[in-house]
């Protein structure tokens, strides 16, 4: 929903009251009274965290940027969020789910790449030799059925038998 720019105020003031023991109060106190940085820096850290998630969504709702501009903002925000996730994982010595997903995808991609490379090399060899392409194996029709001995069910087959 796009707002009319004339009806938009020049400034937006955000006031938030949180009461202990709510976790919001704990976080705000940490940001405003942290001995490692000033309360101004704490407020900026809070705003950076909010912006990292909501900025592309707000720009989309505002409707004044192109799709590619919002995508660029989203890419930048995802990078910031990933850095925040990485910092938390490093600080608290927990596994980073993004690294695990990336490693698994990378392994699967390498395996697929190796299979495709072998297939293309084999095809290139056949084409270079001038030999006829091998005939495809005839796959039985689904109507013919598939003979099963139960081993394809693995542990489930043993459970069902027992």
VODO-671334 format. One record per residue (C-alpha): residue in one letter; x, y, z. Coordinates in Angstrom, 2 decimals, padded with zeros to 5 digits, m for minus. Layout:
BEGIN
+------+---------+---------+---------+
: rose :    east :   north :      up :
+------+---------+---------+---------+
:    a :       X :       Y :       Z :
...
+------+---------+---------+---------+
% end
This chain:
BEGIN
+------+---------+---------+---------+
: rose :    east :   north :      up :
+------+---------+---------+---------+
:    x :  000.00 :  000.00 :  000.00 :
:    x :  001.63 :  003.22 : m001.16 :
:    x :  001.25 :  006.31 :  000.99 :
:    x :  000.83 :  009.74 : m000.50 :
:    x :  004.20 :  011.52 :  000.03 :
:    x :  002.40 :  014.76 :  001.01 :
:    x :  000.62 :  013.02 :  003.90 :
:    x :  003.85 :  011.52 :  005.24 :
:    x :  005.41 :  013.35 :  008.21 :
:    x :  008.92 :  014.78 :  007.88 :
:    x :  010.14 :  012.71 :  010.82 :
:    x :  009.03 :  009.55 :  012.52 :
:    x :  009.61 :  009.19 :  016.23 :
:    x :  009.68 :  005.74 :  017.76 :
:    x :  009.09 :  005.41 :  021.49 :
:    x :  008.93 :  001.97 :  023.00 :
:    x :  008.28 :  001.13 :  026.63 :
:    x :  009.24 : m002.29 :  027.90 :
:    x :  008.82 : m003.60 :  031.41 :
:    x :  010.98 : m006.17 :  033.18 :
:    x :  011.12 : m009.15 :  033.21 :
:    x :  010.12 : m009.11 :  029.51 :
:    x :  012.95 : m010.12 :  027.18 :
:    x :  012.37 : m006.92 :  025.19 :
:    x :  013.28 : m004.91 :  028.31 :
:    x :  016.41 : m007.03 :  028.83 :
:    x :  017.52 : m006.41 :  025.24 :
:    x :  016.78 : m002.68 :  025.34 :
:    x :  018.64 : m002.30 :  028.63 :
:    x :  021.62 : m004.13 :  027.11 :
:    x :  021.63 : m001.83 :  024.08 :
:    x :  021.18 :  001.40 :  026.04 :
:    x :  023.42 :  000.68 :  029.05 :
:    x :  026.16 : m001.51 :  027.60 :
:    x :  029.61 : m000.58 :  028.90 :
:    x :  031.18 : m001.57 :  025.55 :
:    x :  029.41 :  001.18 :  023.60 :
:    x :  027.33 :  004.32 :  024.07 :
:    x :  023.54 :  004.38 :  024.24 :
:    x :  023.60 :  006.14 :  020.85 :
:    x :  025.51 :  003.18 :  019.40 :
:    x :  023.05 :  000.82 :  021.11 :
:    x :  020.12 :  002.59 :  019.47 :
:    x :  021.91 :  002.37 :  016.12 :
:    x :  022.55 : m001.36 :  016.64 :
:    x :  018.83 : m001.88 :  017.32 :
:    x :  017.89 :  000.08 :  014.21 :
:    x :  020.43 : m001.86 :  012.10 :
:    x :  018.91 : m005.15 :  013.27 :
:    x :  015.40 : m003.95 :  012.42 :
:    x :  016.52 : m002.60 :  009.04 :
:    x :  018.32 : m005.84 :  008.14 :
:    x :  015.01 : m007.67 :  008.11 :
:    x :  012.32 : m005.12 :  007.31 :
:    x :  013.97 : m002.75 :  004.80 :
:    x :  013.15 : m004.68 :  001.58 :
:    x :  009.62 : m005.42 :  002.84 :
:    x :  009.03 : m001.73 :  003.60 :
:    x :  010.39 : m000.66 :  000.20 :
:    x :  008.07 : m003.13 : m001.53 :
:    x :  005.07 : m001.83 :  000.42 :
:    x :  006.05 :  001.76 : m000.33 :
:    x :  006.07 :  000.97 : m004.05 :
:    x :  008.52 :  003.64 : m005.19 :
:    x :  011.47 :  001.38 : m006.11 :
:    x :  011.87 : m001.01 : m009.01 :
:    x :  011.92 : m004.76 : m008.46 :
:    x :  015.67 : m004.88 : m009.17 :
:    x :  016.35 : m002.08 : m006.66 :
:    x :  014.40 : m003.92 : m003.95 :
:    x :  016.24 : m007.14 : m004.85 :
:    x :  019.57 : m005.34 : m004.37 :
:    x :  018.40 : m004.06 : m000.98 :
:    x :  017.25 : m007.57 : m000.05 :
:    x :  020.63 : m009.05 : m001.04 :
:    x :  022.41 : m006.51 :  001.14 :
:    x :  020.04 : m007.23 :  004.04 :
:    x :  020.48 : m010.99 :  003.73 :
:    x :  024.25 : m010.46 :  003.90 :
:    x :  023.83 : m008.42 :  007.08 :
:    x :  021.52 : m011.02 :  008.62 :
:    x :  023.93 : m013.84 :  007.76 :
:    x :  026.73 : m011.92 :  009.48 :
:    x :  024.52 : m011.56 :  012.57 :
:    x :  023.76 : m015.30 :  012.53 :
:    x :  027.46 : m016.09 :  012.13 :
:    x :  028.37 : m013.80 :  015.05 :
:    x :  025.81 : m015.51 :  017.32 :
:    x :  026.99 : m018.99 :  016.29 :
:    x :  030.63 : m018.07 :  016.88 :
:    x :  029.97 : m016.31 :  020.19 :
:    x :  027.89 : m019.15 :  021.63 :
:    x :  029.75 : m021.98 :  019.89 :
:    x :  026.70 : m023.41 :  018.18 :
:    x :  026.52 : m024.87 :  014.70 :
:    x :  025.65 : m022.42 :  011.97 :
:    x :  022.65 : m023.80 :  010.06 :
:    x :  023.60 : m021.78 :  006.99 :
:    x :  027.04 : m023.40 :  006.81 :
:    x :  025.49 : m026.87 :  007.18 :
:    x :  022.98 : m026.22 :  004.38 :
:    x :  025.64 : m024.70 :  002.17 :
:    x :  028.00 : m027.66 :  002.73 :
:    x :  025.28 : m030.21 :  001.96 :
:    x :  024.24 : m028.39 : m001.21 :
:    x :  027.86 : m028.01 : m002.27 :
:    x :  028.47 : m031.77 : m001.79 :
:    x :  025.33 : m032.67 : m003.77 :
:    x :  026.31 : m030.24 : m006.52 :
:    x :  029.84 : m031.72 : m006.73 :
:    x :  028.38 : m035.24 : m007.01 :
:    x :  025.95 : m034.18 : m009.73 :
:    x :  028.71 : m032.34 : m011.54 :
:    x :  030.92 : m035.46 : m011.48 :
:    x :  028.11 : m037.66 : m012.88 :
:    x :  027.38 : m035.16 : m015.65 :
:    x :  031.09 : m034.82 : m016.48 :
:    x :  031.42 : m038.60 : m016.81 :
:    x :  028.34 : m038.79 : m019.01 :
:    x :  029.49 : m035.98 : m021.29 :
:    x :  033.00 : m037.47 : m021.58 :
:    x :  031.51 : m040.85 : m022.49 :
:    x :  029.19 : m039.25 : m025.06 :
:    x :  032.06 : m037.23 : m026.52 :
:    x :  034.17 : m040.39 : m026.81 :
:    x :  031.40 : m042.22 : m028.64 :
:    x :  030.85 : m039.28 : m030.99 :
:    x :  034.58 : m038.94 : m031.72 :
:    x :  034.97 : m042.64 : m032.46 :
:    x :  032.12 : m042.53 : m034.96 :
:    x :  030.47 : m045.50 : m033.29 :
:    x :  026.74 : m045.73 : m032.99 :
:    x :  025.22 : m044.44 : m029.78 :
:    x :  024.35 : m047.23 : m027.34 :
:    x :  020.71 : m048.21 : m027.30 :
:    x :  018.76 : m047.17 : m024.24 :
:    x :  017.80 : m049.91 : m021.83 :
:    x :  014.13 : m050.80 : m022.18 :
:    x :  012.29 : m049.72 : m019.07 :
:    x :  009.35 : m051.96 : m018.17 :
:    x :  005.94 : m050.38 : m018.42 :
:    x :  004.30 : m049.45 : m015.13 :
:    x :  001.39 : m051.69 : m016.17 :
:    x :  003.70 : m054.72 : m016.12 :
:    x :  004.30 : m054.17 : m012.44 :
:    x :  007.51 : m054.44 : m010.49 :
:    x :  008.69 : m057.59 : m008.80 :
:    x :  009.57 : m056.91 : m005.17 :
:    x :  011.15 : m059.19 : m002.61 :
:    x :  010.55 : m056.96 :  000.44 :
:    x :  014.16 : m055.81 :  000.81 :
:    x :  013.34 : m052.45 : m000.80 :
:    x :  011.32 : m051.56 :  002.31 :
:    x :  014.40 : m051.72 :  004.54 :
:    x :  013.64 : m051.55 :  008.27 :
:    x :  009.96 : m050.97 :  007.54 :
:    x :  009.73 : m054.41 :  005.89 :
:    x :  011.19 : m056.06 :  009.00 :
:    x :  008.78 : m054.17 :  011.25 :
:    x :  005.79 : m055.18 :  009.14 :
:    x :  006.89 : m058.85 :  009.10 :
:    x :  007.52 : m058.93 :  012.86 :
+------+---------+---------+---------+
% end
